[in-house]
Amino acid sequence: MTSRENMLQKIREYDFTMMDTGLFLNSHPKDAMALDHFRKAREKYNKAVKEYESKYGVLTTKNMDNNLQWTWIDDPWPWEGADN
C-alpha cells in the first residue's frame, strides 16, 4: 500500500471505531470507558484527517474552508488515475 492508502485506511479505522462505539453508547450512555474510547478515536481521526488533507487535499466538502474559490474540483478524481 502507498502512504496515501495507509493514511486513508487509518481514517477509515478511526471512523469505524467512532461509529461502532457510538452505537454502543446509545445503549450504555453512562459508560465512562466507552466514552473515553470514543473521544480518543475522535482525536486520532481528526489528526489523521488533518494530516491527510494537508498532503492530498480535502476528503469531503464539509472541510472546505477557502472563501476565495471552490477548490474541491481542482484535484484529479479517483477515476482520473490520481490514486495510481
mmCIF file of the N, C-alpha and C atoms, coordinates in Angstrom:
data_MODEL
# 
_entry.id   MODEL 
# 
loop_
_atom_site.group_PDB 
_atom_site.id 
_atom_site.type_symbol 
_atom_site.label_atom_id 
_atom_site.label_alt_id 
_atom_site.label_comp_id 
_atom_site.label_asym_id 
_atom_site.label_entity_id 
_atom_site.label_seq_id 
_atom_site.pdbx_PDB_ins_code 
_atom_site.Cartn_x 
_atom_site.Cartn_y 
_atom_site.Cartn_z 
_atom_site.occupancy 
_atom_site.B_iso_or_equiv 
_atom_site.pdbx_formal_charge 
_atom_site.auth_seq_id 
_atom_site.auth_comp_id 
_atom_site.auth_asym_id 
_atom_site.auth_atom_id 
_atom_site.pdbx_PDB_model_num 
ATOM 1   N N  . MET A 1 1  ? 0.832   -1.186 0.000   1.00 0.00 ? 1  MET A N  1 
ATOM 2   C CA . MET A 1 1  ? 0.000   0.000  0.000   1.00 0.00 ? 1  MET A CA 1 
ATOM 3   C C  . MET A 1 1  ? 0.876   1.248  0.000   1.00 0.00 ? 1  MET A C  1 
ATOM 4   N N  . THR A 1 2  ? 0.398   2.266  -0.673  1.00 0.00 ? 2  THR A N  1 
ATOM 5   C CA . THR A 1 2  ? 1.118   3.537  -0.687  1.00 0.00 ? 2  THR A CA 1 
ATOM 6   C C  . THR A 1 2  ? 0.879   4.275  0.624   1.00 0.00 ? 2  THR A C  1 
ATOM 7   N N  . SER A 1 3  ? 1.655   5.300  0.853   1.00 0.00 ? 3  SER A N  1 
ATOM 8   C CA . SER A 1 3  ? 1.481   6.121  2.051   1.00 0.00 ? 3  SER A CA 1 
ATOM 9   C C  . SER A 1 3  ? 0.075   6.715  2.097   1.00 0.00 ? 3  SER A C  1 
ATOM 10  N N  . ARG A 1 4  ? -0.404  7.152  0.943   1.00 0.00 ? 4  ARG A N  1 
ATOM 11  C CA . ARG A 1 4  ? -1.751  7.733  0.862   1.00 0.00 ? 4  ARG A CA 1 
ATOM 12  C C  . ARG A 1 4  ? -2.809  6.698  1.238   1.00 0.00 ? 4  ARG A C  1 
ATOM 13  N N  . GLU A 1 5  ? -2.666  5.492  0.711   1.00 0.00 ? 5  GLU A N  1 
ATOM 14  C CA . GLU A 1 5  ? -3.618  4.424  1.024   1.00 0.00 ? 5  GLU A CA 1 
ATOM 15  C C  . GLU A 1 5  ? -3.574  4.065  2.504   1.00 0.00 ? 5  GLU A C  1 
ATOM 16  N N  . ASN A 1 6  ? -2.377  4.035  3.078   1.00 0.00 ? 6  ASN A N  1 
ATOM 17  C CA . ASN A 1 6  ? -2.248  3.754  4.511   1.00 0.00 ? 6  ASN A CA 1 
ATOM 18  C C  . ASN A 1 6  ? -2.949  4.811  5.344   1.00 0.00 ? 6  ASN A C  1 
ATOM 19  N N  . MET A 1 7  ? -2.782  6.073  4.945   1.00 0.00 ? 7  MET A N  1 
ATOM 20  C CA . MET A 1 7  ? -3.433  7.157  5.679   1.00 0.00 ? 7  MET A CA 1 
ATOM 21  C C  . MET A 1 7  ? -4.956  7.033  5.590   1.00 0.00 ? 7  MET A C  1 
ATOM 22  N N  . LEU A 1 8  ? -5.466  6.743  4.397   1.00 0.00 ? 8  LEU A N  1 
ATOM 23  C CA . LEU A 1 8  ? -6.913  6.576  4.229   1.00 0.00 ? 8  LEU A CA 1 
ATOM 24  C C  . LEU A 1 8  ? -7.431  5.389  5.040   1.00 0.00 ? 8  LEU A C  1 
ATOM 25  N N  . GLN A 1 9  ? -6.659  4.318  5.092   1.00 0.00 ? 9  GLN A N  1 
ATOM 26  C CA . GLN A 1 9  ? -7.070  3.150  5.872   1.00 0.00 ? 9  GLN A CA 1 
ATOM 27  C C  . GLN A 1 9  ? -7.192  3.503  7.350   1.00 0.00 ? 9  GLN A C  1 
ATOM 28  N N  . LYS A 1 10 ? -6.233  4.253  7.873   1.00 0.00 ? 10 LYS A N  1 
ATOM 29  C CA . LYS A 1 10 ? -6.292  4.669  9.279   1.00 0.00 ? 10 LYS A CA 1 
ATOM 30  C C  . LYS A 1 10 ? -7.529  5.528  9.527   1.00 0.00 ? 10 LYS A C  1 
ATOM 31  N N  . ILE A 1 11 ? -7.815  6.437  8.610   1.00 0.00 ? 11 ILE A N  1 
ATOM 32  C CA . ILE A 1 11 ? -9.001  7.291  8.745   1.00 0.00 ? 11 ILE A CA 1 
ATOM 33  C C  . ILE A 1 11 ? -10.259 6.428  8.784   1.00 0.00 ? 11 ILE A C  1 
ATOM 34  N N  . ARG A 1 12 ? -10.336 5.439  7.902   1.00 0.00 ? 12 ARG A N  1 
ATOM 35  C CA . ARG A 1 12 ? -11.484 4.527  7.893   1.00 0.00 ? 12 ARG A CA 1 
ATOM 36  C C  . ARG A 1 12 ? -11.597 3.758  9.206   1.00 0.00 ? 12 ARG A C  1 
ATOM 37  N N  . GLU A 1 13 ? -10.469 3.310  9.742   1.00 0.00 ? 13 GLU A N  1 
ATOM 38  C CA . GLU A 1 13 ? -10.480 2.564  11.004  1.00 0.00 ? 13 GLU A CA 1 
ATOM 39  C C  . GLU A 1 13 ? -10.974 3.435  12.150  1.00 0.00 ? 13 GLU A C  1 
ATOM 40  N N  . TYR A 1 14 ? -10.484 4.660  12.234  1.00 0.00 ? 14 TYR A N  1 
ATOM 41  C CA . TYR A 1 14 ? -10.934 5.556  13.301  1.00 0.00 ? 14 TYR A CA 1 
ATOM 42  C C  . TYR A 1 14 ? -12.411 5.890  13.133  1.00 0.00 ? 14 TYR A C  1 
ATOM 43  N N  . ASP A 1 15 ? -12.855 6.080  11.888  1.00 0.00 ? 15 ASP A N  1 
ATOM 44  C CA . ASP A 1 15 ? -14.261 6.368  11.622  1.00 0.00 ? 15 ASP A CA 1 
ATOM 45  C C  . ASP A 1 15 ? -15.137 5.196  12.058  1.00 0.00 ? 15 ASP A C  1 
ATOM 46  N N  . PHE A 1 16 ? -14.717 3.976  11.721  1.00 0.00 ? 16 PHE A N  1 
ATOM 47  C CA . PHE A 1 16 ? -15.466 2.793  12.130  1.00 0.00 ? 16 PHE A CA 1 
ATOM 48  C C  . PHE A 1 16 ? -15.524 2.688  13.652  1.00 0.00 ? 16 PHE A C  1 
ATOM 49  N N  . THR A 1 17 ? -14.401 2.939  14.307  1.00 0.00 ? 17 THR A N  1 
ATOM 50  C CA . THR A 1 17 ? -14.356 2.877  15.771  1.00 0.00 ? 17 THR A CA 1 
ATOM 51  C C  . THR A 1 17 ? -15.347 3.856  16.380  1.00 0.00 ? 17 THR A C  1 
ATOM 52  N N  . MET A 1 18 ? -15.397 5.079  15.838  1.00 0.00 ? 18 MET A N  1 
ATOM 53  C CA . MET A 1 18 ? -16.346 6.064  16.365  1.00 0.00 ? 18 MET A CA 1 
ATOM 54  C C  . MET A 1 18 ? -17.787 5.627  16.128  1.00 0.00 ? 18 MET A C  1 
ATOM 55  N N  . MET A 1 19 ? -18.082 5.099  14.933  1.00 0.00 ? 19 MET A N  1 
ATOM 56  C CA . MET A 1 19 ? -19.447 4.645  14.640  1.00 0.00 ? 19 MET A CA 1 
ATOM 57  C C  . MET A 1 19 ? -19.850 3.491  15.556  1.00 0.00 ? 19 MET A C  1 
ATOM 58  N N  . ASP A 1 20 ? -18.971 2.515  15.689  1.00 0.00 ? 20 ASP A N  1 
ATOM 59  C CA . ASP A 1 20 ? -19.261 1.342  16.500  1.00 0.00 ? 20 ASP A CA 1 
ATOM 60  C C  . ASP A 1 20 ? -19.409 1.708  17.975  1.00 0.00 ? 20 ASP A C  1 
ATOM 61  N N  . THR A 1 21 ? -18.501 2.527  18.462  1.00 0.00 ? 21 THR A N  1 
ATOM 62  C CA . THR A 1 21 ? -18.566 2.944  19.867  1.00 0.00 ? 21 THR A CA 1 
ATOM 63  C C  . THR A 1 21 ? -19.789 3.817  20.102  1.00 0.00 ? 21 THR A C  1 
ATOM 64  N N  . GLY A 1 22 ? -20.133 4.653  19.118  1.00 0.00 ? 22 GLY A N  1 
ATOM 65  C CA . GLY A 1 22 ? -21.337 5.477  19.233  1.00 0.00 ? 22 GLY A CA 1 
ATOM 66  C C  . GLY A 1 22 ? -22.588 4.626  19.362  1.00 0.00 ? 22 GLY A C  1 
ATOM 67  N N  . LEU A 1 23 ? -22.658 3.541  18.602  1.00 0.00 ? 23 LEU A N  1 
ATOM 68  C CA . LEU A 1 23 ? -23.801 2.634  18.718  1.00 0.00 ? 23 LEU A CA 1 
ATOM 69  C C  . LEU A 1 23 ? -23.859 2.007  20.107  1.00 0.00 ? 23 LEU A C  1 
ATOM 70  N N  . PHE A 1 24 ? -22.707 1.615  20.627  1.00 0.00 ? 24 PHE A N  1 
ATOM 71  C CA . PHE A 1 24 ? -22.654 1.058  21.977  1.00 0.00 ? 24 PHE A CA 1 
ATOM 72  C C  . PHE A 1 24 ? -23.115 2.097  22.998  1.00 0.00 ? 24 PHE A C  1 
ATOM 73  N N  . LEU A 1 25 ? -22.660 3.334  22.822  1.00 0.00 ? 25 LEU A N  1 
ATOM 74  C CA . LEU A 1 25 ? -23.028 4.398  23.763  1.00 0.00 ? 25 LEU A CA 1 
ATOM 75  C C  . LEU A 1 25 ? -24.517 4.730  23.705  1.00 0.00 ? 25 LEU A C  1 
ATOM 76  N N  . ASN A 1 26 ? -25.175 4.439  22.585  1.00 0.00 ? 26 ASN A N  1 
ATOM 77  C CA . ASN A 1 26 ? -26.621 4.656  22.513  1.00 0.00 ? 26 ASN A CA 1 
ATOM 78  C C  . ASN A 1 26 ? -27.359 3.836  23.560  1.00 0.00 ? 26 ASN A C  1 
ATOM 79  N N  . SER A 1 27 ? -26.847 2.661  23.862  1.00 0.00 ? 27 SER A N  1 
ATOM 80  C CA . SER A 1 27 ? -27.496 1.803  24.856  1.00 0.00 ? 27 SER A CA 1 
ATOM 81  C C  . SER A 1 27 ? -26.772 1.787  26.199  1.00 0.00 ? 27 SER A C  1 
ATOM 82  N N  . HIS A 1 28 ? -25.595 2.415  26.266  1.00 0.00 ? 28 HIS A N  1 
ATOM 83  C CA . HIS A 1 28 ? -24.816 2.486  27.503  1.00 0.00 ? 28 HIS A CA 1 
ATOM 84  C C  . HIS A 1 28 ? -24.258 3.901  27.671  1.00 0.00 ? 28 HIS A C  1 
ATOM 85  N N  . PRO A 1 29 ? -25.124 4.907  27.759  1.00 0.00 ? 29 PRO A N  1 
ATOM 86  C CA . PRO A 1 29 ? -24.675 6.302  27.726  1.00 0.00 ? 29 PRO A CA 1 
ATOM 87  C C  . PRO A 1 29 ? -23.801 6.734  28.899  1.00 0.00 ? 29 PRO A C  1 
ATOM 88  N N  . LYS A 1 30 ? -23.802 5.983  29.964  1.00 0.00 ? 30 LYS A N  1 
ATOM 89  C CA . LYS A 1 30 ? -23.002 6.370  31.137  1.00 0.00 ? 30 LYS A CA 1 
ATOM 90  C C  . LYS A 1 30 ? -21.700 5.583  31.250  1.00 0.00 ? 30 LYS A C  1 
ATOM 91  N N  . ASP A 1 31 ? -21.373 4.815  30.254  1.00 0.00 ? 31 ASP A N  1 
ATOM 92  C CA . ASP A 1 31 ? -20.156 4.010  30.284  1.00 0.00 ? 31 ASP A CA 1 
ATOM 93  C C  . ASP A 1 31 ? -18.943 4.912  30.033  1.00 0.00 ? 31 ASP A C  1 
ATOM 94  N N  . ALA A 1 32 ? -18.230 5.228  31.097  1.00 0.00 ? 32 ALA A N  1 
ATOM 95  C CA . ALA A 1 32 ? -17.104 6.166  31.019  1.00 0.00 ? 32 ALA A CA 1 
ATOM 96  C C  . ALA A 1 32 ? -15.971 5.635  30.142  1.00 0.00 ? 32 ALA A C  1 
ATOM 97  N N  . MET A 1 33 ? -15.719 4.343  30.202  1.00 0.00 ? 33 MET A N  1 
ATOM 98  C CA . MET A 1 33 ? -14.642 3.772  29.383  1.00 0.00 ? 33 MET A CA 1 
ATOM 99  C C  . MET A 1 33 ? -14.968 3.876  27.894  1.00 0.00 ? 33 MET A C  1 
ATOM 100 N N  . ALA A 1 34 ? -16.221 3.611  27.556  1.00 0.00 ? 34 ALA A N  1 
ATOM 101 C CA . ALA A 1 34 ? -16.628 3.697  26.150  1.00 0.00 ? 34 ALA A CA 1 
ATOM 102 C C  . ALA A 1 34 ? -16.569 5.141  25.665  1.00 0.00 ? 34 ALA A C  1 
ATOM 103 N N  . LEU A 1 35 ? -16.994 6.066  26.499  1.00 0.00 ? 35 LEU A N  1 
ATOM 104 C CA . LEU A 1 35 ? -16.944 7.477  26.122  1.00 0.00 ? 35 LEU A CA 1 
ATOM 105 C C  . LEU A 1 35 ? -15.501 7.935  25.929  1.00 0.00 ? 35 LEU A C  1 
ATOM 106 N N  . ASP A 1 36 ? -14.615 7.481  26.802  1.00 0.00 ? 36 ASP A N  1 
ATOM 107 C CA . ASP A 1 36 ? -13.198 7.810  26.664  1.00 0.00 ? 36 ASP A CA 1 
ATOM 108 C C  . ASP A 1 36 ? -12.631 7.198  25.383  1.00 0.00 ? 36 ASP A C  1 
ATOM 109 N N  . HIS A 1 37 ? -13.028 5.972  25.086  1.00 0.00 ? 37 HIS A N  1 
ATOM 110 C CA . HIS A 1 37 ? -12.600 5.298  23.855  1.00 0.00 ? 37 HIS A CA 1 
ATOM 111 C C  . HIS A 1 37 ? -13.062 6.095  22.629  1.00 0.00 ? 37 HIS A C  1 
ATOM 112 N N  . PHE A 1 38 ? -14.309 6.573  22.671  1.00 0.00 ? 38 PHE A N  1 
ATOM 113 C CA . PHE A 1 38 ? -14.842 7.374  21.571  1.00 0.00 ? 38 PHE A CA 1 
ATOM 114 C C  . PHE A 1 38 ? -14.050 8.665  21.404  1.00 0.00 ? 38 PHE A C  1 
ATOM 115 N N  . ARG A 1 39 ? -13.782 9.346  22.501  1.00 0.00 ? 39 ARG A N  1 
ATOM 116 C CA . ARG A 1 39 ? -13.041 10.614 22.442  1.00 0.00 ? 39 ARG A CA 1 
ATOM 117 C C  . ARG A 1 39 ? -11.635 10.418 21.878  1.00 0.00 ? 39 ARG A C  1 
ATOM 118 N N  . LYS A 1 40 ? -10.968 9.361  22.298  1.00 0.00 ? 40 LYS A N  1 
ATOM 119 C CA . LYS A 1 40 ? -9.615  9.092  21.792  1.00 0.00 ? 40 LYS A CA 1 
ATOM 120 C C  . LYS A 1 40 ? -9.641  8.782  20.301  1.00 0.00 ? 40 LYS A C  1 
ATOM 121 N N  . ALA A 1 41 ? -10.624 8.014  19.876  1.00 0.00 ? 41 ALA A N  1 
ATOM 122 C CA . ALA A 1 41 ? -10.748 7.705  18.449  1.00 0.00 ? 41 ALA A CA 1 
ATOM 123 C C  . ALA A 1 41 ? -11.039 8.973  17.655  1.00 0.00 ? 41 ALA A C  1 
ATOM 124 N N  . ARG A 1 42 ? -11.867 9.846  18.206  1.00 0.00 ? 42 ARG A N  1 
ATOM 125 C CA . ARG A 1 42 ? -12.184 11.104 17.519  1.00 0.00 ? 42 ARG A CA 1 
ATOM 126 C C  . ARG A 1 42 ? -10.947 11.981 17.389  1.00 0.00 ? 42 ARG A C  1 
ATOM 127 N N  . GLU A 1 43 ? -10.141 12.044 18.438  1.00 0.00 ? 43 GLU A N  1 
ATOM 128 C CA . GLU A 1 43 ? -8.895  12.825 18.379  1.00 0.00 ? 43 GLU A CA 1 
ATOM 129 C C  . GLU A 1 43 ? -7.970  12.271 17.298  1.00 0.00 ? 43 GLU A C  1 
ATOM 130 N N  . LYS A 1 44 ? -7.819  10.950 17.262  1.00 0.00 ? 44 LYS A N  1 
ATOM 131 C CA . LYS A 1 44 ? -6.964  10.317 16.254  1.00 0.00 ? 44 LYS A CA 1 
ATOM 132 C C  . LYS A 1 44 ? -7.526  10.539 14.853  1.00 0.00 ? 44 LYS A C  1 
ATOM 133 N N  . TYR A 1 45 ? -8.847  10.440 14.720  1.00 0.00 ? 45 TYR A N  1 
ATOM 134 C CA . TYR A 1 45 ? -9.497  10.664 13.432  1.00 0.00 ? 45 TYR A CA 1 
ATOM 135 C C  . TYR A 1 45 ? -9.242  12.089 12.944  1.00 0.00 ? 45 TYR A C  1 
ATOM 136 N N  . ASN A 1 46 ? -9.492  13.065 13.808  1.00 0.00 ? 46 ASN A N  1 
ATOM 137 C CA . ASN A 1 46 ? -9.295  14.466 13.425  1.00 0.00 ? 46 ASN A CA 1 
ATOM 138 C C  . ASN A 1 46 ? -7.847  14.747 13.039  1.00 0.00 ? 46 ASN A C  1 
ATOM 139 N N  . LYS A 1 47 ? -6.912  14.182 13.783  1.00 0.00 ? 47 LYS A N  1 
ATOM 140 C CA . LYS A 1 47 ? -5.494  14.369 13.477  1.00 0.00 ? 47 LYS A CA 1 
ATOM 141 C C  . LYS A 1 47 ? -5.142  13.723 12.135  1.00 0.00 ? 47 LYS A C  1 
ATOM 142 N N  . ALA A 1 48 ? -5.642  12.516 11.911  1.00 0.00 ? 48 ALA A N  1 
ATOM 143 C CA . ALA A 1 48 ? -5.351  11.807 10.662  1.00 0.00 ? 48 ALA A CA 1 
ATOM 144 C C  . ALA A 1 48 ? -5.947  12.536 9.460   1.00 0.00 ? 48 ALA A C  1 
ATOM 145 N N  . VAL A 1 49 ? -7.164  13.044 9.603   1.00 0.00 ? 49 VAL A N  1 
ATOM 146 C CA . VAL A 1 49 ? -7.799  13.787 8.510   1.00 0.00 ? 49 VAL A CA 1 
ATOM 147 C C  . VAL A 1 49 ? -7.015  15.060 8.218   1.00 0.00 ? 49 VAL A C  1 
ATOM 148 N N  . LYS A 1 50 ? -6.623  15.757 9.266   1.00 0.00 ? 50 LYS A N  1 
ATOM 149 C CA . LYS A 1 50 ? -5.861  16.999 9.080   1.00 0.00 ? 50 LYS A CA 1 
ATOM 150 C C  . LYS A 1 50 ? -4.545  16.720 8.356   1.00 0.00 ? 50 LYS A C  1 
ATOM 151 N N  . GLU A 1 51 ? -3.858  15.659 8.762   1.00 0.00 ? 51 GLU A N  1 
ATOM 152 C CA . GLU A 1 51 ? -2.591  15.299 8.125   1.00 0.00 ? 51 GLU A CA 1 
ATOM 153 C C  . GLU A 1 51 ? -2.810  14.902 6.663   1.00 0.00 ? 51 GLU A C  1 
ATOM 154 N N  . TYR A 1 52 ? -3.833  14.082 6.422   1.00 0.00 ? 52 TYR A N  1 
ATOM 155 C CA . TYR A 1 52 ? -4.126  13.655 5.052   1.00 0.00 ? 52 TYR A CA 1 
ATOM 156 C C  . TYR A 1 52 ? -4.441  14.863 4.172   1.00 0.00 ? 52 TYR A C  1 
ATOM 157 N N  . GLU A 1 53 ? -5.307  15.736 4.664   1.00 0.00 ? 53 GLU A N  1 
ATOM 158 C CA . GLU A 1 53 ? -5.733  16.884 3.864   1.00 0.00 ? 53 GLU A CA 1 
ATOM 159 C C  . GLU A 1 53 ? -4.600  17.868 3.614   1.00 0.00 ? 53 GLU A C  1 
ATOM 160 N N  . SER A 1 54 ? -3.644  17.948 4.526   1.00 0.00 ? 54 SER A N  1 
ATOM 161 C CA . SER A 1 54 ? -2.507  18.845 4.300   1.00 0.00 ? 54 SER A CA 1 
ATOM 162 C C  . SER A 1 54 ? -1.617  18.332 3.164   1.00 0.00 ? 54 SER A C  1 
ATOM 163 N N  . LYS A 1 55 ? -1.637  17.003 2.944   1.00 0.00 ? 55 LYS A N  1 
ATOM 164 C CA . LYS A 1 55 ? -0.809  16.413 1.886   1.00 0.00 ? 55 LYS A CA 1 
ATOM 165 C C  . LYS A 1 55 ? -1.551  16.224 0.569   1.00 0.00 ? 55 LYS A C  1 
ATOM 166 N N  . TYR A 1 56 ? -2.828  15.851 0.652   1.00 0.00 ? 56 TYR A N  1 
ATOM 167 C CA . TYR A 1 56 ? -3.536  15.410 -0.549  1.00 0.00 ? 56 TYR A CA 1 
ATOM 168 C C  . TYR A 1 56 ? -4.801  16.196 -0.877  1.00 0.00 ? 56 TYR A C  1 
ATOM 169 N N  . GLY A 1 57 ? -5.200  17.128 -0.055  1.00 0.00 ? 57 GLY A N  1 
ATOM 170 C CA . GLY A 1 57 ? -6.427  17.877 -0.300  1.00 0.00 ? 57 GLY A CA 1 
ATOM 171 C C  . GLY A 1 57 ? -7.578  17.343 0.532   1.00 0.00 ? 57 GLY A C  1 
ATOM 172 N N  . VAL A 1 58 ? -8.672  18.075 0.511   1.00 0.00 ? 58 VAL A N  1 
ATOM 173 C CA . VAL A 1 58 ? -9.799  17.752 1.384   1.00 0.00 ? 58 VAL A CA 1 
ATOM 174 C C  . VAL A 1 58 ? -10.453 16.428 1.010   1.00 0.00 ? 58 VAL A C  1 
ATOM 175 N N  . LEU A 1 59 ? -10.966 15.750 2.035   1.00 0.00 ? 59 LEU A N  1 
ATOM 176 C CA . LEU A 1 59 ? -11.658 14.475 1.838   1.00 0.00 ? 59 LEU A CA 1 
ATOM 177 C C  . LEU A 1 59 ? -13.134 14.675 1.529   1.00 0.00 ? 59 LEU A C  1 
ATOM 178 N N  . THR A 1 60 ? -13.738 15.675 2.144   1.00 0.00 ? 60 THR A N  1 
ATOM 179 C CA . THR A 1 60 ? -15.160 15.941 1.933   1.00 0.00 ? 60 THR A CA 1 
ATOM 180 C C  . THR A 1 60 ? -15.376 17.440 1.784   1.00 0.00 ? 60 THR A C  1 
ATOM 181 N N  . THR A 1 61 ? -16.498 17.799 1.200   1.00 0.00 ? 61 THR A N  1 
ATOM 182 C CA . THR A 1 61 ? -16.802 19.220 1.040   1.00 0.00 ? 61 THR A CA 1 
ATOM 183 C C  . THR A 1 61 ? -17.039 19.900 2.384   1.00 0.00 ? 61 THR A C  1 
ATOM 184 N N  . LYS A 1 62 ? -17.335 19.132 3.408   1.00 0.00 ? 62 LYS A N  1 
ATOM 185 C CA . LYS A 1 62 ? -17.533 19.716 4.743   1.00 0.00 ? 62 LYS A CA 1 
ATOM 186 C C  . LYS A 1 62 ? -16.271 20.402 5.243   1.00 0.00 ? 62 LYS A C  1 
ATOM 187 N N  . ASN A 1 63 ? -15.129 19.987 4.741   1.00 0.00 ? 63 ASN A N  1 
ATOM 188 C CA . ASN A 1 63 ? -13.860 20.526 5.215   1.00 0.00 ? 63 ASN A CA 1 
ATOM 189 C C  . ASN A 1 63 ? -13.317 21.652 4.340   1.00 0.00 ? 63 ASN A C  1 
ATOM 190 N N  . MET A 1 64 ? -14.094 22.093 3.375   1.00 0.00 ? 64 MET A N  1 
ATOM 191 C CA . MET A 1 64 ? -13.669 23.212 2.524   1.00 0.00 ? 64 MET A CA 1 
ATOM 192 C C  . MET A 1 64 ? -13.671 24.493 3.356   1.00 0.00 ? 64 MET A C  1 
ATOM 193 N N  . ASP A 1 65 ? -12.571 25.238 3.301   1.00 0.00 ? 65 ASP A N  1 
ATOM 194 C CA . ASP A 1 65 ? -12.528 26.484 4.068   1.00 0.00 ? 65 ASP A CA 1 
ATOM 195 C C  . ASP A 1 65 ? -11.944 27.647 3.265   1.00 0.00 ? 65 ASP A C  1 
ATOM 196 N N  . ASN A 1 66 ? -11.866 27.494 1.971   1.00 0.00 ? 66 ASN A N  1 
ATOM 197 C CA . ASN A 1 66 ? -11.323 28.542 1.124   1.00 0.00 ? 66 ASN A CA 1 
ATOM 198 C C  . ASN A 1 66 ? -12.467 29.434 0.651   1.00 0.00 ? 66 ASN A C  1 
ATOM 199 N N  . ASN A 1 67 ? -12.484 30.670 1.099   1.00 0.00 ? 67 ASN A N  1 
ATOM 200 C CA . ASN A 1 67 ? -13.563 31.585 0.749   1.00 0.00 ? 67 ASN A CA 1 
ATOM 201 C C  . ASN A 1 67 ? -13.384 32.226 -0.619  1.00 0.00 ? 67 ASN A C  1 
ATOM 202 N N  . LEU A 1 68 ? -12.213 32.113 -1.203  1.00 0.00 ? 68 LEU A N  1 
ATOM 203 C CA . LEU A 1 68 ? -11.940 32.788 -2.463  1.00 0.00 ? 68 LEU A CA 1 
ATOM 204 C C  . LEU A 1 68 ? -12.401 31.993 -3.681  1.00 0.00 ? 68 LEU A C  1 
ATOM 205 N N  . GLN A 1 69 ? -12.348 30.672 -3.571  1.00 0.00 ? 69 GLN A N  1 
ATOM 206 C CA . GLN A 1 69 ? -12.651 29.839 -4.728  1.00 0.00 ? 69 GLN A CA 1 
ATOM 207 C C  . GLN A 1 69 ? -13.030 28.441 -4.254  1.00 0.00 ? 69 GLN A C  1 
ATOM 208 N N  . TRP A 1 70 ? -13.911 27.786 -4.979  1.00 0.00 ? 70 TRP A N  1 
ATOM 209 C CA . TRP A 1 70 ? -14.311 26.418 -4.681  1.00 0.00 ? 70 TRP A CA 1 
ATOM 210 C C  . TRP A 1 70 ? -13.256 25.483 -5.255  1.00 0.00 ? 70 TRP A C  1 
ATOM 211 N N  . THR A 1 71 ? -12.357 24.981 -4.399  1.00 0.00 ? 71 THR A N  1 
ATOM 212 C CA . THR A 1 71 ? -11.216 24.191 -4.865  1.00 0.00 ? 71 THR A CA 1 
ATOM 213 C C  . THR A 1 71 ? -11.448 22.681 -4.824  1.00 0.00 ? 71 THR A C  1 
ATOM 214 N N  . TRP A 1 72 ? -12.631 22.270 -4.421  1.00 0.00 ? 72 TRP A N  1 
ATOM 215 C CA . TRP A 1 72 ? -12.940 20.842 -4.311  1.00 0.00 ? 72 TRP A CA 1 
ATOM 216 C C  . TRP A 1 72 ? -12.657 20.107 -5.621  1.00 0.00 ? 72 TRP A C  1 
ATOM 217 N N  . ILE A 1 73 ? -12.881 20.752 -6.738  1.00 0.00 ? 73 ILE A N  1 
ATOM 218 C CA . ILE A 1 73 ? -12.755 20.094 -8.042  1.00 0.00 ? 73 ILE A CA 1 
ATOM 219 C C  . ILE A 1 73 ? -11.370 20.236 -8.662  1.00 0.00 ? 73 ILE A C  1 
ATOM 220 N N  . ASP A 1 74 ? -10.430 20.872 -7.984  1.00 0.00 ? 74 ASP A N  1 
ATOM 221 C CA . ASP A 1 74 ? -9.111  21.126 -8.559  1.00 0.00 ? 74 ASP A CA 1 
ATOM 222 C C  . ASP A 1 74 ? -8.240  19.879 -8.688  1.00 0.00 ? 74 ASP A C  1 
ATOM 223 N N  . ASP A 1 75 ? -8.357  18.954 -7.769  1.00 0.00 ? 75 ASP A N  1 
ATOM 224 C CA . ASP A 1 75 ? -7.528  17.746 -7.801  1.00 0.00 ? 75 ASP A CA 1 
ATOM 225 C C  . ASP A 1 75 ? -8.148  16.709 -8.733  1.00 0.00 ? 75 ASP A C  1 
ATOM 226 N N  . PRO A 1 76 ? -7.332  15.804 -9.259  1.00 0.00 ? 76 PRO A N  1 
ATOM 227 C CA . PRO A 1 76 ? -7.883  14.743 -10.121 1.00 0.00 ? 76 PRO A CA 1 
ATOM 228 C C  . PRO A 1 76 ? -8.866  13.867 -9.346  1.00 0.00 ? 76 PRO A C  1 
ATOM 229 N N  . TRP A 1 77 ? -9.881  13.408 -10.034 1.00 0.00 ? 77 TRP A N  1 
ATOM 230 C CA . TRP A 1 77 ? -10.844 12.491 -9.441  1.00 0.00 ? 77 TRP A CA 1 
ATOM 231 C C  . TRP A 1 77 ? -10.221 11.096 -9.426  1.00 0.00 ? 77 TRP A C  1 
ATOM 232 N N  . PRO A 1 78 ? -10.689 10.214 -8.547  1.00 0.00 ? 78 PRO A N  1 
ATOM 233 C CA . PRO A 1 78 ? -10.088 8.875  -8.459  1.00 0.00 ? 78 PRO A CA 1 
ATOM 234 C C  . PRO A 1 78 ? -10.036 8.141  -9.798  1.00 0.00 ? 78 PRO A C  1 
ATOM 235 N N  . TRP A 1 79 ? -11.068 8.272  -10.620 1.00 0.00 ? 79 TRP A N  1 
ATOM 236 C CA . TRP A 1 79 ? -11.090 7.573  -11.903 1.00 0.00 ? 79 TRP A CA 1 
ATOM 237 C C  . TRP A 1 79 ? -10.171 8.215  -12.938 1.00 0.00 ? 79 TRP A C  1 
ATOM 238 N N  . GLU A 1 80 ? -9.593  9.367  -12.598 1.00 0.00 ? 80 GLU A N  1 
ATOM 239 C CA . GLU A 1 80 ? -8.636  10.012 -13.486 1.00 0.00 ? 80 GLU A CA 1 
ATOM 240 C C  . GLU A 1 80 ? -7.199  9.562  -13.210 1.00 0.00 ? 80 GLU A C  1 
ATOM 241 N N  . GLY A 1 81 ? -7.048  8.583  -12.330 1.00 0.00 ? 81 GLY A N  1 
ATOM 242 C CA . GLY A 1 81 ? -5.737  7.999  -12.088 1.00 0.00 ? 81 GLY A CA 1 
ATOM 243 C C  . GLY A 1 81 ? -4.925  8.653  -10.994 1.00 0.00 ? 81 GLY A C  1 
ATOM 244 N N  . ALA A 1 82 ? -5.534  9.485  -10.175 1.00 0.00 ? 82 ALA A N  1 
ATOM 245 C CA . ALA A 1 82 ? -4.794  10.173 -9.118  1.00 0.00 ? 82 ALA A CA 1 
ATOM 246 C C  . ALA A 1 82 ? -4.264  9.207  -8.065  1.00 0.00 ? 82 ALA A C  1 
ATOM 247 N N  . ASP A 1 83 ? -4.964  8.109  -7.844  1.00 0.00 ? 83 ASP A N  1 
ATOM 248 C CA . ASP A 1 83 ? -4.552  7.155  -6.808  1.00 0.00 ? 83 ASP A CA 1 
ATOM 249 C C  . ASP A 1 83 ? -3.569  6.117  -7.322  1.00 0.00 ? 83 ASP A C  1 
ATOM 250 N N  . ASN A 1 84 ? -3.277  6.127  -8.589  1.00 0.00 ? 84 ASN A N  1 
ATOM 251 C CA . ASN A 1 84 ? -2.387  5.103  -9.154  1.00 0.00 ? 84 ASN A CA 1 
ATOM 252 C C  . ASN A 1 84 ? -0.946  5.498  -9.037  1.00 0.00 ? 84 ASN A C  1 
# 
